[in-house]
Amino acid sequence: MIVMVIKEGIGTKGPTLSTYISIPGRYLVLMPSLDHVGVSRKIEDDSLRLKLRKIMNELNPPKGLGFIVRTAGADRSRKELAQDMAYLMRLWKVIVKRIKTLPAPIDIYQDSDMIIRTIRDMSTDKIDKIVIDEQKAYDRVRDFLESVMPRTVDSLEYYDGKEPLFLKYNIENAIAQIHQRRVPLNDGGSIVIDQTEALVAIDVNSGSFRTNDSAEETAFQMNLRAAKEIARQIRLRDLGGVIVNDFIDMDLEQHQRAVERTLRDALKRDRAKTKILRTSPFGLIEMTRQRVRPGVKRSIYRDCPCCHGGGVVKSIESMAIDVMRDLAILSQNNDIVQVRINVADEVSEYLNNKKRLALAQIEEETGIEIVLKGNPDAWPEFLRIECFNKMGNPVSVKSLPEQSSATP
């Protein structure tokens, strides 16, 4: 059985597999199980769809192989579509040969690397120059362009300057910005992007942005600017799943419809499938975006070991209260004569300064010696409690809350 990974594993979810194989080219997608030609749904012009179907049928694809015209192939000539079909057919022959000769289970085919994939999917006539600063990557891209996109070979340029390429074109700042929670907008205002396990929440803030007209017009103009930037950030961060956009409230329905159209138009260049609902009574625009692989944030960052991905840690006072509660539990155990408490430095200082009398009272009433130690290298919620009996042997206490045994 041949299966294809159509969605990478994300978090605790494993990869999604399908027996429907699809291999993307520059303008076409090869689907061995389709056995007919089709046109991308994103190409909405009926006359153009008929024209593309006619061209594809005239190219007479082999029986048993199906092809879908991608959005990038909408305005391409018959010759360009024929070249892409020939490339995909050669690739399919290589795959079939591997299927017949290699033992299962084994990887049969993997899509091109990120550089080739980006050029294949993103390169258009509007791109004047492709700059690469690594010789092997440059040679690989040149070979690809000569075989698949010969007309764009002249746009390829090798960069051998001393200044880093990303620094020269100010790419580093753009990369840094896509990791920030708050994204500033021109003329004031901002959008705030929060990712959770279930959905992505995007909030629009007007900030200092104002127009000379009414509050309604201010909200409308702010939302138009935000809609374009939201579409851009969604693509850059590769956000997927359910996305809820909280725009500034607008009373006029025509303004709401205009913001929806702006968001849809801005997402047209997005290769991932999106579905946008109309503005809800609460002023929210809900949408879904196809998620194929983990987003940029999940690919680059891991959950913080201090807050376990929650984004917050307990306050010093709250940690001190946890320590006092644990001591109240331990004071009921007659086998314990000494308790050693290891916490972060700030928590240790708070206990010594604010809870010294309470600690002394526990020692006096129970006869338990309390040894408090601050750890300068510990995170704020670090708490380790060790108990000992008269013989100096450790005493296990199962009744303590689970977080009390956390270690750095």
C-alpha positions in Angstrom: 0.0 0.0 0.0 1.3 3.5 -0.9 0.4 6.3 1.4 1.3 10.0 1.5 1.8 12.2 4.5 -0.6 15.1 3.8 -0.2 16.8 7.2 2.8 16.6 9.6 2.4 15.6 13.2 1.6 18.6 15.4 2.0 18.5 19.2 0.4 15.2 20.4 -1.3 14.6 17.1 0.4 12.2 14.7 0.8 12.7 11.0 -2.3 12.5 8.7 -2.0 9.9 5.9 -3.9 9.4 2.6 -3.9 6.8 -0.1 -4.7 9.6 -2.6 -1.3 10.5 -4.0 -0.7 14.1 -5.3 2.6 15.3 -6.6 2.9 19.1 -7.2 4.7 20.6 -10.1 5.1 24.3 -11.1 1.7 24.7 -12.7 0.1 21.3 -12.4 -0.5 18.6 -9.7 -0.2 15.0 -10.7 -2.8 12.7 -9.1 -2.2 9.1 -10.2 -5.6 7.9 -9.0 -7.7 10.7 -10.6 -7.8 9.6 -14.3 -9.1 13.0 -15.5 -8.1 16.6 -15.7 -9.4 19.4 -13.4 -8.9 23.0 -12.5 -8.2 24.6 -9.1 -11.2 26.0 -7.4 -9.4 29.2 -6.8 -9.6 29.9 -10.5 -13.2 31.2 -10.5 -13.5 32.6 -14.1 -15.7 30.1 -16.0 -14.3 31.0 -19.4 -10.7 30.5 -18.2 -11.6 27.2 -16.5 -13.0 25.9 -19.9 -10.0 27.1 -21.7 -7.6 25.3 -19.3 -9.6 22.1 -19.5 -9.5 22.2 -23.2 -5.7 22.7 -23.3 -5.2 19.9 -20.8 -7.4 17.5 -22.8 -5.5 18.4 -26.0 -2.3 17.5 -24.3 -3.7 14.0 -24.0 -2.4 12.9 -20.6 -1.7 9.1 -20.2 -4.6 6.9 -19.2 -4.7 6.4 -15.5 -3.0 9.6 -14.6 -4.9 12.7 -13.6 -3.8 16.4 -13.5 -5.1 19.5 -11.7 -4.2 22.9 -13.0 -2.8 25.0 -10.1 -3.7 28.6 -9.5 -0.2 29.5 -10.7 -1.0 27.9 -14.1 -4.1 30.1 -14.7 -2.4 32.4 -17.3 0.2 30.0 -18.6 0.6 29.0 -22.2 0.0 25.5 -23.7 3.7 25.0 -24.0 4.4 25.8 -20.4 1.7 23.4 -19.2 3.0 20.7 -21.5 6.5 21.2 -20.1 5.3 20.8 -16.6 3.2 17.8 -17.5 6.3 16.1 -19.1 8.3 16.9 -15.9 5.7 15.3 -13.7 5.4 12.2 -15.9 9.2 11.7 -15.8 9.1 12.0 -12.0 6.2 9.5 -11.8 8.1 7.0 -13.9 11.0 7.2 -11.4 8.6 6.7 -8.5 7.0 3.7 -10.1 10.4 2.2 -10.7 11.2 2.6 -7.0 7.9 1.0 -6.0 8.7 -2.0 -8.1 12.3 -2.5 -7.0 12.6 -1.3 -3.4 11.4 -3.4 -0.4 8.6 -2.1 1.8 8.3 -0.2 4.1 10.5 2.5 2.7 10.3 6.2 1.6 9.5 6.3 -2.1 9.4 10.0 -2.7 10.0 13.3 -0.7 9.0 16.7 -2.0 11.8 19.1 -2.9 13.8 21.0 -0.2 12.6 24.3 1.0 14.6 26.4 -1.5 13.4 24.5 -4.6 9.8 24.3 -3.1 9.8 28.1 -2.5 11.0 29.0 -6.0 8.6 26.5 -7.6 5.6 27.7 -5.7 6.3 31.4 -5.3 8.2 32.5 -8.4 6.2 34.6 -10.8 6.8 37.1 -13.6 6.7 39.9 -11.1 9.9 38.6 -9.4 12.9 40.4 -11.0 15.7 38.7 -9.1 16.5 35.6 -7.0 19.6 36.0 -4.9 21.4 33.1 -3.3 24.6 33.3 -1.1 25.5 29.6 -0.9 27.2 28.0 -3.9 25.7 24.5 -3.7 22.2 25.9 -3.3 22.8 28.2 -6.2 23.9 25.3 -8.4 21.0 23.2 -7.4 18.5 26.0 -8.1 20.1 26.8 -11.4 19.8 23.2 -12.5 16.1 23.2 -11.4 15.4 26.4 -13.3 17.1 25.2 -16.5 15.0 22.0 -16.5 11.6 23.4 -15.3 11.6 27.2 -15.6 14.2 28.1 -18.3 12.8 31.6 -18.8 13.7 32.6 -15.2 17.3 31.4 -15.2 18.6 34.9 -16.0 17.0 36.3 -12.8 19.2 34.1 -10.7 22.1 35.8 -9.0 24.9 34.6 -6.8 25.8 36.8 -3.9 29.4 36.7 -2.6 29.6 39.9 -0.6 31.0 40.0 2.9 27.9 41.5 4.5 25.4 38.8 5.4 22.7 38.6 2.8 19.8 38.8 5.2 21.4 41.8 6.9 21.9 43.6 3.5 18.2 43.3 2.6 16.9 43.9 6.2 15.5 40.4 6.4 16.7 39.9 9.9 14.4 42.5 11.3 11.4 41.0 9.5 12.3 37.5 10.9 12.5 39.0 14.4 9.1 40.6 14.0 7.3 37.4 13.2 8.2 36.0 16.6 6.7 39.0 18.4 3.3 38.9 20.0 2.4 42.5 19.1 2.7 43.7 15.5 2.7 47.5 15.1 0.7 49.0 12.2 1.5 52.1 10.1 0.0 55.4 11.4 -0.6 53.8 14.9 -2.5 50.9 16.2 -1.4 47.2 16.4 -2.5 43.6 16.2 -1.9 41.1 19.0 -1.5 37.4 18.1 -2.0 34.7 20.7 -1.7 31.0 19.8 -3.4 28.4 21.9 -3.9 24.7 21.5 -7.4 25.1 20.2 -7.2 28.3 18.1 -5.4 31.4 17.2 -6.8 34.7 18.6 -5.9 38.0 16.8 -7.0 41.3 18.5 -7.0 44.7 16.7 -6.0 47.7 18.8 -6.5 51.2 17.5 -3.8 52.7 19.8 -3.1 56.3 18.8 -4.7 56.0 15.3 -7.4 58.6 14.7 -9.2 60.1 11.7 -10.7 63.5 11.5 -14.2 62.0 11.1 -16.3 60.0 13.5 -15.3 57.1 15.8 -17.1 54.8 13.3 -14.8 55.9 10.5 -11.7 55.6 12.7 -12.7 52.0 13.5 -13.3 51.3 9.8 -10.0 52.6 8.6 -8.1 50.9 11.4 -9.8 47.6 10.6 -9.0 47.8 6.8 -5.3 48.3 7.7 -5.4 45.5 10.2 -7.1 43.1 7.8 -4.2 43.4 5.3 -1.6 42.9 8.0 -3.5 40.0 9.5 -3.4 38.2 6.2 0.3 38.9 5.9 1.1 37.7 9.4 -0.9 34.5 8.9 1.2 33.6 5.8 4.5 34.6 7.4 3.8 32.7 10.6 2.1 29.8 8.8 -0.8 29.9 11.3 -3.4 27.2 10.7 -6.6 25.8 12.2 -9.3 28.0 13.6 -8.4 31.7 13.7 -10.6 34.3 15.4 -10.1 37.9 14.5 -11.4 40.5 17.0 -11.8 43.7 15.0 -12.8 47.0 16.4 -16.6 47.2 16.7 -18.3 48.9 13.7 -22.0 49.8 13.5 -22.5 50.1 9.8 -23.0 46.8 7.9 -21.3 48.2 4.7 -18.2 48.7 6.7 -18.3 45.2 8.1 -18.7 43.8 4.5 -15.8 45.9 3.3 -13.5 44.6 6.0 -14.5 41.0 5.1 -13.7 41.7 1.4 -10.4 43.2 2.3 -9.4 40.2 4.3 -10.5 37.8 1.6 -8.6 39.8 -1.1 -5.5 39.9 1.0 -5.6 36.1 1.4 -6.0 35.3 -2.3 -2.3 34.9 -2.7 -2.1 32.4 0.1 -1.6 28.9 -1.2 -3.2 27.3 1.9 -7.0 26.9 1.7 -9.0 29.4 3.8 -12.6 29.8 4.7 -13.9 33.1 6.1 -17.2 33.6 7.8 -19.2 36.8 8.0 -18.8 39.2 11.0 -20.5 37.8 14.0 -22.8 39.8 16.3 -19.8 40.2 18.6 -17.7 41.8 15.9 -15.6 38.7 15.3 -14.5 37.3 12.0 -13.9 33.6 12.3 -11.9 31.7 9.7 -10.1 28.5 9.2 -6.8 28.0 7.3 -5.4 24.7 6.1 -2.7 23.4 8.4 -0.1 21.2 6.7 2.8 21.5 9.0 3.5 23.1 12.4 3.6 26.9 12.4 6.8 28.9 12.7 6.4 29.5 16.4 6.0 25.8 17.2 8.9 24.9 14.9 11.3 27.3 16.5 10.2 27.4 20.2 9.6 24.8 22.8 7.3 25.1 25.9 9.0 26.9 28.7 10.1 24.5 31.5 9.2 27.1 34.1 5.6 27.8 33.1 5.0 24.7 31.0 3.8 26.8 28.1 1.3 28.7 30.1 3.1 32.0 29.8 2.9 32.9 33.5 4.6 31.6 36.7 3.4 31.9 40.3 4.2 35.0 42.3 6.7 34.9 45.2 3.9 35.2 47.7 2.0 32.4 46.1 5.0 30.1 46.2 5.6 31.0 49.9 2.0 30.0 50.7 2.5 26.7 48.9 5.5 26.1 51.2 3.5 26.9 54.3 0.7 24.5 53.2 3.2 21.7 52.6 4.7 22.3 56.1 1.2 22.0 57.6 0.8 18.6 56.0 4.3 17.4 57.0 3.7 18.5 60.7 1.1 15.7 61.0 3.8 13.0 60.4 5.4 12.0 63.7 8.3 10.2 62.0 9.7 13.5 60.6 12.3 15.4 62.6 13.8 17.6 59.9 12.5 19.2 56.7 14.8 20.7 54.1 13.2 23.1 51.8 14.9 24.2 48.6 13.3 27.1 46.7 14.3 30.0 44.5 16.3 32.8 46.2 13.4 35.3 46.0 11.0 32.9 47.7 13.6 32.0 50.4 14.0 35.7 51.2 10.3 36.2 51.4 9.8 33.3 53.8 12.7 34.5 56.0 11.4 38.0 56.1 7.6 37.6 56.0 7.0 34.1 57.4 9.8 33.8 60.0 7.4 33.8 63.0 5.1 31.3 61.4 8.0 29.0 60.6 9.3 29.3 64.2 5.8 28.5 65.6 5.7 25.3 63.5 9.2 24.3 64.8 8.1 25.0 68.4 4.8 23.1 68.2 6.0 20.0 66.3 9.7 19.8 67.2 10.5 19.6 63.5 13.7 21.4 62.4 13.0 23.5 59.2 16.1 24.1 57.0 15.4 26.7 54.3 17.8 27.2 51.4 17.6 29.6 48.5 18.8 28.5 45.1 20.0 31.3 42.8 19.8 29.2 39.7 16.3 27.9 40.3 13.2 29.1 38.4 10.4 30.9 40.3 8.2 27.8 40.8 11.0 25.5 41.8 10.3 23.7 45.1 12.0 20.6 46.5 11.2 19.3 50.0 13.1 16.5 51.7 12.1 14.9 55.0 14.3 12.9 57.4 13.7 10.8 60.6 15.7 10.5 63.8 18.2 8.2 62.2 18.9 10.7 59.3 17.1 8.5 56.8 14.8 10.0 54.2 11.0 9.8 54.8 8.8 9.5 51.9 5.6 11.6 52.0 3.0 10.8 49.3 0.4 13.3 50.5 2.3 16.3 49.2 1.0 18.0 46.1 2.8 16.9 42.9 4.4 20.2 42.2 6.3 20.0 45.5 8.7 17.4 44.0 9.5 19.5 40.9 13.3 19.6 40.2 15.2 22.0 37.9 
